[in-house]
Amino acid sequence: MPRKKKVKPIVIKEDLPPEPSEESFEFILPEGEVGEQNAPFWRRAVAYVIDVFIFYFTFFQIFIAIYLPKVGFNLEEVDLVEQYVAASPDAALRLFVGLVVASFVLLFYFMILEVSFGTTIGKKLMGLRVSGKLNYINTFLRNLTKSVFVFLLPIDIIGIFLYGRRFTESLSKTKVIYHNKLSVEYGVWY
C-alpha cells in the first residue's frame, strides 16, 4: 500500500507569535491606554464649534422663542436690537440677563454631558473625551471660560500651547484626550 505523503499546512508567519529566544526584551508602555494622546488643538476647536452650533440651533432657539416675547421683544416689529434698547430704558438689562441665562444653560450642557458620558456631542464626533475626576464641581470649573466667561477663553487657550491643557483644566485636574481609533494594538506572547 502506498504511503501517504505528509502535507504541511500553509501557515502565514504574521499569524504566529514570535519564536521564543534567549534574548531579553524591555517593553516601555505608554501611560494610559494605547492610542491615547493629548487632544490636538484643532480637534478641540472643531468640537467646541460643533457643540456651540448644537446649542444654538436647539436650546438657544427655544430660549429665544420663550424668553424674548416675555420681556417685550417682538422679533417681527423690531429690526435692530439698538431700536429695541432705545425704545425701552431697561431693555438692555433684560437682554443682558437673557444672555447670562443662556450662557449658564450652555455651561449646564457641557457639565451634564461630561459628567454623564465623559464627552459632549462635539467631542464624541472628534474622537475626544475628558479624563480625570469628573464631577459637577470640576466640570463647572473647566467649562466656565467656554460659556459664562467666554471673553476669557483666549487667555485660557494659551495654556493649551504652553502646557498641553487649558488653565481651567489644570484647576479642575481634568484633561481632554484624543483616542486614536486607527492605532495599532499590540499583543504580547510569553
C-alpha positions as CSV (number, residue, x, y, z in Angstrom):
1,M,0.0,0.0,0.0
2,P,1.5,3.4,-0.9
3,R,2.4,5.6,1.9
4,K,0.5,8.9,2.1
5,K,2.8,11.8,1.9
6,K,2.5,14.2,4.9
7,V,1.4,17.6,3.7
8,K,2.5,20.5,5.8
9,P,-0.3,23.1,6.4
10,I,0.3,26.5,4.9
11,V,1.0,28.9,7.7
12,I,1.3,32.7,7.3
13,K,4.1,33.9,9.5
14,E,2.3,37.1,10.6
15,D,-0.4,34.9,12.3
16,L,2.1,33.2,14.6
17,P,3.6,34.6,17.7
18,P,7.3,35.2,17.5
19,E,9.6,32.3,18.3
20,P,10.9,32.4,21.8
21,S,14.5,33.4,22.0
22,E,17.1,33.7,24.7
23,E,17.4,37.5,24.2
24,S,15.7,39.6,26.7
25,F,13.4,42.5,25.7
26,E,12.3,45.6,27.6
27,F,8.9,46.9,26.9
28,I,8.2,50.5,27.7
29,L,4.4,51.0,27.6
30,P,2.8,54.4,27.3
31,E,0.8,55.7,30.2
32,G,-3.0,55.4,29.8
33,E,-4.5,53.3,27.1
34,V,-2.7,52.5,23.9
35,G,-3.7,55.0,21.2
36,E,-4.5,57.9,23.6
37,Q,-2.8,61.2,23.5
38,N,-3.4,64.8,24.4
39,A,-6.1,66.2,22.1
40,P,-4.8,68.4,19.3
41,F,-5.9,72.0,19.4
42,W,-7.7,71.8,16.0
43,R,-9.8,68.8,17.2
44,R,-10.8,70.7,20.4
45,A,-11.7,73.8,18.4
46,V,-13.9,71.9,15.9
47,A,-15.6,70.0,18.8
48,Y,-16.3,73.3,20.6
49,V,-17.8,74.8,17.4
50,I,-20.0,71.7,16.9
51,D,-21.2,72.0,20.5
52,V,-22.0,75.7,20.1
53,F,-23.9,75.0,16.9
54,I,-25.9,72.3,18.5
55,F,-26.6,74.6,21.4
56,Y,-27.6,77.5,19.2
57,F,-29.9,75.5,16.9
58,T,-31.7,73.7,19.7
59,F,-31.6,75.2,23.2
60,F,-30.9,78.8,22.3
61,Q,-33.7,79.0,19.6
62,I,-36.2,77.6,22.2
63,F,-34.9,80.1,24.7
64,I,-35.3,83.0,22.3
65,A,-38.8,81.9,21.4
66,I,-39.8,81.7,25.1
67,Y,-37.8,84.5,26.7
68,L,-37.8,87.4,24.3
69,P,-41.6,87.7,24.0
70,K,-41.9,87.6,27.8
71,V,-39.7,90.6,28.1
72,G,-41.5,92.5,25.4
73,F,-39.1,91.9,22.5
74,N,-41.1,91.3,19.3
75,L,-38.9,90.0,16.6
76,E,-41.4,90.9,13.9
77,E,-41.7,94.6,14.9
78,V,-38.1,95.4,15.7
79,D,-35.4,95.1,13.1
80,L,-32.5,96.0,15.2
81,V,-31.6,95.4,18.8
82,E,-30.5,99.0,19.0
83,Q,-34.1,100.2,18.3
84,Y,-35.4,97.9,21.0
85,V,-32.9,99.2,23.6
86,A,-33.6,102.8,22.6
87,A,-37.4,102.3,22.9
88,S,-37.2,100.8,26.4
89,P,-34.8,102.1,29.1
90,D,-34.5,98.7,30.9
91,A,-34.3,96.7,27.6
92,A,-30.5,96.4,27.7
93,L,-30.7,94.9,31.2
94,R,-33.3,92.4,30.1
95,L,-31.2,91.4,27.1
96,F,-28.1,91.1,29.3
97,V,-29.9,88.9,31.8
98,G,-31.1,86.7,28.9
99,L,-27.6,86.3,27.6
100,V,-26.3,85.4,31.1
101,V,-29.1,82.8,31.5
102,A,-28.3,81.4,28.0
103,S,-24.6,81.2,29.0
104,F,-25.5,79.2,32.1
105,V,-27.6,76.9,30.0
106,L,-24.6,76.3,27.8
107,L,-22.5,75.6,30.9
108,F,-25.0,73.1,32.1
109,Y,-25.0,71.4,28.7
110,F,-21.2,70.9,29.0
111,M,-21.5,69.8,32.6
112,I,-24.2,67.3,32.3
113,L,-22.8,65.6,29.2
114,E,-19.2,65.5,30.6
115,V,-20.3,64.1,34.0
116,S,-22.7,61.6,32.5
117,F,-20.7,60.4,29.4
118,G,-17.2,61.9,29.8
119,T,-17.7,63.7,26.5
120,T,-20.0,66.1,24.7
121,I,-21.5,65.5,21.2
122,G,-18.8,67.6,19.5
123,K,-16.0,65.9,21.4
124,K,-17.5,62.4,20.6
125,L,-17.6,63.3,16.9
126,M,-14.0,64.4,17.0
127,G,-12.8,61.3,19.0
128,L,-12.2,63.2,22.2
129,R,-13.1,62.6,25.8
130,V,-12.4,64.2,29.1
131,S,-10.3,62.3,31.6
132,G,-9.8,62.9,35.3
133,K,-12.2,63.1,38.2
134,L,-15.4,64.2,36.5
135,N,-17.9,65.6,39.0
136,Y,-20.1,68.7,38.8
137,I,-17.6,70.9,40.6
138,N,-14.7,70.0,38.3
139,T,-16.8,70.3,35.1
140,F,-18.2,73.6,36.3
141,L,-14.6,74.9,36.7
142,R,-13.3,73.5,33.4
143,N,-16.2,74.9,31.4
144,L,-16.6,78.4,32.8
145,T,-14.5,80.0,30.1
146,K,-16.3,78.2,27.4
147,S,-19.7,79.6,28.4
148,V,-20.2,82.2,31.1
149,F,-16.8,83.9,30.9
150,V,-16.2,83.3,27.2
151,F,-14.3,86.6,27.0
152,L,-11.5,84.9,29.0
153,L,-11.3,81.9,26.6
154,P,-8.4,83.3,24.5
155,I,-6.3,83.6,27.7
156,D,-7.3,80.1,28.7
157,I,-6.4,78.7,25.3
158,I,-2.8,79.9,25.8
159,G,-2.5,77.1,28.4
160,I,-3.0,74.6,25.6
161,F,0.0,75.8,23.8
162,L,2.2,76.2,26.9
163,Y,1.2,73.2,29.0
164,G,-1.0,70.9,26.8
165,R,-4.2,71.9,28.5
166,R,-6.3,74.9,29.4
167,F,-5.7,76.7,32.7
168,T,-9.2,75.8,33.9
169,E,-8.4,72.2,33.2
170,S,-5.4,72.5,35.4
171,L,-7.6,73.9,38.2
172,S,-10.1,71.1,37.8
173,K,-7.4,68.4,37.3
174,T,-9.0,67.2,34.1
175,K,-7.7,66.8,30.6
176,V,-9.1,66.2,27.1
177,I,-7.8,63.0,25.5
178,Y,-7.8,62.1,21.8
179,H,-8.4,58.3,21.3
180,N,-6.7,57.4,18.0
181,K,-9.0,54.7,16.7
182,L,-6.5,53.8,14.0
183,S,-3.7,53.0,16.4
184,V,-2.1,49.6,16.2
185,E,-2.9,47.2,19.0
186,Y,0.0,45.1,20.2
187,G,-0.3,41.6,21.5
188,V,2.3,40.2,23.9
189,W,3.1,36.5,23.9
190,Y,5.1,34.8,26.6
